[in-house]
């Protein structure tokens, strides 16, 4: 089932209305999970960092040994062709995808052949600026590159995220702060994490256990340009408990204020609000 509405899918050289079928039963991706995707946003007539998201899906495909078939420039043209079919005030999720088709050695290795490609557009509203989340902890951790394809935005990583969210929901929370293999904070189950202490911003250092997001990088650049000190460093759960503000950063909602972490409460504070303001000022400046 779809998450949003008004779906349009580019597949096999043309645009299709609706949630079209794009995989076959024996495709490598459908039975062995060689799927990658990326996500960008179209909001108020702009698509921030769209080119960077499209470039990353090709890198993700290569990490899963899928041969990408569409250049970033071609994808950009396809995406804008589809976006022009939506009203300017629509909030659209832009999802380019690849999957393995042919099987190689022992059926497990993808063949050295072109992967399948589709680009799906789906109307998904942005959360209200005042919408917040509450976090808890989880028994599950982020994997390492030796055991999982942490260097790709791969579908096979998401069952781990799903069980984190299921645990959070069972505890009465919305999301979780997640540890890396060493027990330090990596991110949340769905997005990168930031904390604010004494007016300075801190975020877990990218150590290969999670995707260091495109939107995360944009926030860091915007805040530093605004004169805010931003530290990428090792952070513990106690660091987050001692924070003045906490917020999440992801493509889907850009900035999500956190109001609680397992009984520790935070304000929806000025730095979080400023981060959102800087992001949308930058997005509309082009």
N, C-alpha and C positions, 0 to 999 in steps of 0.2 A: 504494500500500500504506500501511496505517496505521502510525504510530509506536508506539502503545500498544495497549491492549486494552479490552474492555467499552465500546465506543463507543455513544453515544446522540446523535442529531441532531434538533434542533428545526428543522422546515422546513414552510413553508406551514401554520402554525397548530397543528401537533401534534408530539409526540415520536415518533421512529422508532428502532427497535433497529438498531444496526449502522452500517456505513459507506455511507450511502445516496447515490444519485446526485442531485445538485442543480443541475447545469448542462446546458444544451443546446448543440448544436454551433454554432449561430449567435448565442449570447449574446455580447455585446461582451466580457465578461470572459474567455470561453474562447478567443477568437481574437486579442484585442488586449490582454489582460493587465490589464484594469481590475478588479483584485481588491485588497481590503484585509482585514486581520484584526487581532485583538488577542489577547493571551493573559493569562489570570489563573490562579491556582492555588487549589485546595481541598486543604488538608492538615490532618489531625487536627481536622476539624470546622469549620475557619475558612477564609475566602477573603479574604486581605488585599488591601486596595485594589481590591476587585472593581468597585465603582462607578466608580472612576477609569478603569479599563481599558475598561469598557463605554462610558463617555463618550468616550474617545479614539477608539474605532472609528468613531463617528459623525463626528468631526472628520476622521479619515483618509478616510472616504468622500467628504466634501465637498471635500477636497483633490484627489481624483481625479475630481471632477465627477460623482460618483454621489449621487443623492438618498437620504439615509438614511430609513428607513421605520419604525424602531422607536425609541422614546424610551429614554433611559437607565433610567428607572424601570420601563418595561415589560420591558426586557432583564434587569434585576435580578430581577424576578419570575420570568421564564422560566428564568433560570440556576438560581435556588434551587429551583424546581420540579423541574428535572432532577437537581440535586445530591442531593436527598432520596432519589433512587433508588439511591444508592451508600452503602456502609457508611461510618461515620464515620471509620474508619481508612484509607480509600482516599485515594490521592494522584491528583487529577484535574486535567487540563489543560482550561481553559475557553477555548474559541476562538469568539468571535463573528466573523462574516464578512459582507461585502457584495461584490457584483460587478455590473458593468454588464450590462444586458440589451439594451436597444434602442440602435441606432446613430443618431447625428445627422449633422451636416454632413460630407459626403464619406465617411461610414462610419467615420471616425477619431474624431471627437468623440462622446462618449456623448450620447445623447438626454437632453433635460430630462425625465426620467421616473424612476419609482421603480426602485431597484436591487433585485437579489435579496438575500435575507437568510437566513442559517442560523446556528445556534449549536450547536457540536459539543462534546461532552464525551468525554474520552478518558483512561483510566487510564494515567498515565506516572509511574513511581516517582521520588521525589526521590533525588538522589545522596547517598551517605553523607557525614556531616560532614567526614570525613577525606579524601574524594576530592579530588584535585588535578589541575591541568593544566600542560602545558609549552607555552610560546609561542615563536614565531619571527616573522620579518618576512615581508612579502609585497610583490610588485611592484604589486599592485592598490591603489587608493586609494578613499576615500570620495568620492562625487560632491558636487556643489554644487546649490543650489536652481535655478540657471539651466539645469541639464541634466537633473535628476531630481527626483522628488517626495519630497525629503528630509523634508518636513513631514508625511508619512503613513507608517503601517506598511503598506506596499504590497508585494504579492507580487512585483511587477516589479523590486524592489530586490534580491531574494534571490539571483538568479543570480550577482551580483557577490560576495556572501558565499560562495556555493558554490565559486567558483573560488579564493577565498582559502583556504578549508578544504582544497580539493584540493591546493593548493600546499604547505600546512603538512603534510598527511598524507604527501605525496611526500618531504618533508624529514625525516620521522620525528617530527613534533610534533603536538600536539592542536589548536592554534588559533594565531591570529596577533594581534600588535598591528598596527593599521592606521593609516596616515597620512591626514591630510586633504590638501586641494589644496596647502597651503603646506608640507607635509612634517612637520608636528607630529603628535603622537599624537592620534587621535580616539577610538578604542575598540578592542575586539577585533572579530573577524569575526562574533561572535554576541552580544556583551554589552558594557556599559559597563565601563570600567577605572578602578581606583583604585590608588594607591601610597601607601606609608607611609615617612616619613623622620623620624627622631628623634622619634617619637611623634605626629607630625602627619600628617594625611591630605590627599592631593592627588588631584584628578581633572581630566581635560581639560575646559576651559570649553565649554559648549554653544555652538557657533558655526554651527549650522544644517546641518552636514554629516552629522549623525547624530541619531537620536532620543535626547533626554535622558530617560532612562527613569523610569517611575513608581517602580520599586524603587530606582533611583539616588537619586531625591529623598528617598525614605523613609530610606535609609541616612544621607544627609547630615543630615537633621533629627534622626534618632536619635543620631548621634554628637555633634552640636553640643549637644543636650540633655544628653548625658552628660559634657560639658565638654571634648570633643576638638576641637581646631582643624581645620577642614576648609577647604581652599583650592580653589576652582574657577579654574583658570588655564591658561595655555599651557604644555604639557609636551612635551619632546623625548624621543626614544628614549634618549638618554644620561641623562636624568632617571630613567627607569625602570631603567636599568642600575645606577644609584647608589642605588636604593631599598633599604630594609630588608625590606619586604613588598610584595607585589602581589596584588590579588585582582580578580576579575570580578564584576559585578553584573548579574543579569538576572532576569526573571520566572520562567523555567523552574526554575532551581536556587537563586536568591536570592543566595548567596555561594559563589564558587568560588575557593579558594586557588590561587595560581600558585607553582610551585616552581622554574621555570626560564624564562629568556628568552634564547635563543640563547647558551647557555653561562654566563650569569650566573645563579647559584642563590640562592634565597631560602628563609627559614624559613617554615613555616606558623605565623605569629607571633601574638602576643597581641592586636594590634589587629584582625586579621582574625577571630580567634575572638570577640572582643568585638562586632564588627559583626554577626556571625551571632546571637549571644546577644541583643543588643538588638533585632534584627529580630523574632525569635520571641517575645520577651517582649512587645513592642508588639503583635504579631499576636494574641496570646492575651489581651491586656488588655481587649479590647472585649467 
